[in-house]
């Protein structure tokens, strides 16, 4: 086991940020029973830069949602930081998401009434241990990381698509989560901007060791991943 | 949280305006319909008081109960003495003496009709009788020694008009017959057809002369405001010497009591319909707005907000909306009510009454408070169900609404 991939949490060496075992997901679509995921088992180590690749409808978003605890599997188990989170209550999962998981969405999902800085600060409201100054410092820091320090007071509708996604990245990083999940982060951006976003994510991954898991069907994006897991018809291709 | 909620409201201007409009119109509707209903009661009450009853009536003890059987058995002796004491009471605008008797009115052409006559103090009665309409001639005056004012029905039955001479035949308390000639000075109309068909009024001295007495049946008290009725009633009850009884207008107005009981029930049904309509339209727009923002709530929850956080946000936003709508509605509703009242709504004569009237829309604090409360409560209530649904929806599904 490669020690350089390990992270330290609560004084223990934690190897796996995410582990799923025998994951199944079925749902009803009209009259049809859809098998979104079949028997998925996967382990993601701390510091990985992982792409889940597959055509649309392959189940990659469903897998990412389950890892992010915003969807529940029909069967199978999920560990985050080696802790079994299957069967946790919605509030416990909310707290887990607040502290351990950062999200980057295909449609950016910034809160339109808040400025860039306020968007980055929003998830920090669950961090009662941080005082106002500490929050401000984090917001400033991560806006700098994504290169938008001078846009702190802009509202989302005053920013370009690429800038919005950068704000979203800063928001995902602000809580210093164990992993950042990005569902098709470049799908709504032109190629050049998309590559820029990916490059930024990779730079952060290299620099700060943040684990990134993103889904994509774009071969150029896949090419940038350290590790690629392919999924098709709800099954992982080995 | 409050700032965030406020900003959300201000950002979605068209949605907020839509919900706000639903609340405002609801509040206005309640104020206008409630104010109109209050006016119906107000008009009925003031008409009842100002056509004949006055606010309070004072009798010699026993008259109210036995007066019908022994018309002259319970008289007020030396009325002037009592009047002087009464006129000193606060809020008393006038005190007037009345003497009632029945008789036969003859038109001098072989026509006669039984009448209920009243000996009154004409100038004071003119102040009381704002709901009495003169339809011919003029009112009775203090110096009309032998003038008679007759009800519309009496004039029609005996074909009398101002200037005609009549004879009033009565039986005196001693049992003798007596007559006196009067000249018709005017024809009046009150809100009661039944009364107008039999009533005539002469001056008190003429009536006392005709009956050969110097006492009266009742002292009628006019107040400067109907709202003080109970206060003055209580004061009089303690201050009047024994041997007197005092009755407020509402105990004397059986018709008023029955009408109010019926109207209250009828209007309550209408008000319930209005309230339900308001609830439905507010619920509809709140529901729509929450539904449209499902994706945003999904984002908040993905970022770690608990269900309760999002639920609270939705409720706070709608409470603010309800408050704003309530305040706007109260201002707008009061303004509209005043504007409509300044023009007035022409009403046909109520059943059993003679004249139509101009209805107003009263601005009553209780109605305003109820309308405001309805606006706030309806909006918050309307938000509960969609808020519950928004916070129970699977986050992954909610997020798909963003696409």
HADDOCK unambig.tbl for C-alpha pairs under 7 A between the chains (distance, minus, plus):
assign (segid A and resid 65 and name CA) (segid B and resid 396 and name CA) 6.59 0.50 0.50
assign (segid A and resid 70 and name CA) (segid B and resid 302 and name CA) 6.54 0.50 0.50
assign (segid A and resid 70 and name CA) (segid B and resid 395 and name CA) 5.32 0.50 0.50
assign (segid A and resid 70 and name CA) (segid B and resid 396 and name CA) 5.64 0.50 0.50
assign (segid A and resid 71 and name CA) (segid B and resid 394 and name CA) 6.69 0.50 0.50
assign (segid A and resid 71 and name CA) (segid B and resid 395 and name CA) 6.72 0.50 0.50
assign (segid A and resid 71 and name CA) (segid B and resid 396 and name CA) 5.80 0.50 0.50
assign (segid A and resid 91 and name CA) (segid B and resid 306 and name CA) 5.51 0.50 0.50
assign (segid A and resid 91 and name CA) (segid B and resid 307 and name CA) 6.99 0.50 0.50
assign (segid A and resid 94 and name CA) (segid B and resid 301 and name CA) 6.85 0.50 0.50
assign (segid A and resid 94 and name CA) (segid B and resid 304 and name CA) 4.61 0.50 0.50
assign (segid A and resid 94 and name CA) (segid B and resid 305 and name CA) 6.05 0.50 0.50
assign (segid A and resid 94 and name CA) (segid B and resid 306 and name CA) 5.37 0.50 0.50
assign (segid A and resid 95 and name CA) (segid B and resid 304 and name CA) 5.80 0.50 0.50
assign (segid A and resid 97 and name CA) (segid B and resid 302 and name CA) 6.78 0.50 0.50
assign (segid A and resid 97 and name CA) (segid B and resid 303 and name CA) 6.51 0.50 0.50
assign (segid A and resid 97 and name CA) (segid B and resid 304 and name CA) 5.02 0.50 0.50
assign (segid A and resid 98 and name CA) (segid B and resid 303 and name CA) 5.79 0.50 0.50
assign (segid A and resid 98 and name CA) (segid B and resid 304 and name CA) 3.87 0.50 0.50
assign (segid A and resid 107 and name CA) (segid B and resid 402 and name CA) 6.80 0.50 0.50
assign (segid A and resid 107 and name CA) (segid B and resid 403 and name CA) 6.50 0.50 0.50
assign (segid A and resid 109 and name CA) (segid B and resid 299 and name CA) 6.58 0.50 0.50
assign (segid A and resid 113 and name CA) (segid B and resid 7 and name CA) 5.98 0.50 0.50
assign (segid A and resid 113 and name CA) (segid B and resid 8 and name CA) 6.10 0.50 0.50
assign (segid A and resid 113 and name CA) (segid B and resid 11 and name CA) 6.38 0.50 0.50
assign (segid A and resid 123 and name CA) (segid B and resid 303 and name CA) 5.93 0.50 0.50
assign (segid A and resid 123 and name CA) (segid B and resid 304 and name CA) 6.81 0.50 0.50
